């Protein structure tokens, strides 16, 4: 390999490693403790391997009183949505900025989710890392946009 090619490969490694680290499955998330987040979108990355939103969470966040009664969409995967909503809490950590990991673009399109823009308000139920360790990241199970709710574990049923 020529020296120039080696330099280019070495220069690209940090980006490749970050992308590989960012794309992970459900196993690193605590699926026994669903959390609720809401806030204003401050950054939107409509891309693969999955859509990502950064939101600014208001101080004093609480689980909405009506969350357990909210209707949920039918999904192709078996998800106990009512059970998840019944045990949803707010995070123990107090970070004001969170990254929401949504679904791949193909699944977002299957749900016909409009592209979320900076300034939009969203809310979500999902999972963060076990023991809430690491960065403030939520893997979103249910995304609420306006009067619509989307189940992101699988495609619509």
N, C-alpha and C positions, 0 to 999 in steps of 0.2 A: 504494500500500500504506500502510495506516495505521501510525503510529509503533509502536503496541503489537505489531502483527503483525511488523513489521521486527525488533523486539527479540526476540520469540519465535523467529523464524527464525535470527537471529544466535546466540542462546543455544544452539540445537540443533546448530549446525554442528560443533563439536568432536566430539560424539558420532557424528554422521553420518560425519565424516572418519575417525575411529578404526575404525568398523565397515567402511568401504570399504577401509581399509589392511589390516585384519586378514584380510579374505577375499581370498585370492590363490590362484593356481594352483600347479602344481608347478615352474614355471620358475625360481623364486628359490631352489630347494633343490638341493643337490649330490647328484644321483641316482647318481653314480659312487662315492660313499663312504657306504654305509649305516652307521649307528651303533646301538648298543645302550644302552638306558636301563632302569632299574628303580627303583622307589621306592614310597613311601607317598603316596597321594593327599591333598593338603592343600586342594584346592579342585576342585569339579566343576561345569561349566557344560553342562548337558544341553540344548542349544539349537541353532538354525540360525544362521549358515550351516553350522557344523559343531560337533560336540561338542568341548569343550576340557577338559583336565585339567591341573592344576598338581601336580607331584610333587616330593617331597623325595628327592634321590638320595643314597645313602650314600657316605661317603668310601671311596676305594679300589675303586671299581666296576670289575668285570672282566666280560668276555664269558664266559658259562657254557661250560664245556668241552663240553657236549652240544648246544649251539645248532645246529650243522650237521646233527645227526641228528634234530632235532625235526620231527615231521610238519607239513605245511602244508596248509591247506584249498584246495580247487579254487575258482577265481574265474572270472568271466565275462571278465575282461581277461587278456591273456597277460602273466603276470608270472613271471620266472625266480627264483622264491623260493629254490631251492637255491643258485643263484649269489649271490643277495644274502646269504644266511646265511653262505656260505663266505667272504665278504670283509668281514663286519661287524666293526667295531672299537668301542672306547669313544670318546667325544668327546675331543679334545685339550684343550678348555677344562675348567675345574674347577668350574663353577657347581654349586651344590648344589640349586638350584630350577630346574626346567624346565617349560615349557608344552608339553603334547602336543596337537597338533591331530589329531583323529580324523576321522571321516566325517560327512556330513550325517545328520540323524535318520532319514530314510527308509532309508538304507543300513544304519545301526545296527539298525533294526528288521528289515530283510531278513535280517541275520545273527543275529537274535534275541539281541543282546548285552544282558545285564541292565544296568540303570543303575548306573554306577560311583559309589560313595559316598565321602565323606571318610573316611579311615582304611583303605580298601581298598589292597592292594598290587597293582601292575601292573608288567608289563615290556613293552618294545616294541622293534621294529626299525623304523627309518625314516631320515629324512634331515633334516639341518639346513641352514642357509644356507651358501652357497658360502664357503669360507675360514672357516667358523664365525663369520662377522661378525654383528654385531647382537645382538639378544636371544637368550637360550637357548631356542629353539623347535625342536621336532621335528615333522615331518609324518609321521605313523605309517603304515607299510606293513602291519606285522603287530602285532596286539595280543594279548598273552598275559594271560588272566585265569584263575587257578586252573589247571586241566588243559585249558583250551580255548584255541585260537588262532583269530583272525579275520583275514582278509585284507581290508584296508580300501580297496584301490585300486578295487575294483568290487564288484558283487553276488556272492553265492554262485553257483557253477556248478550 
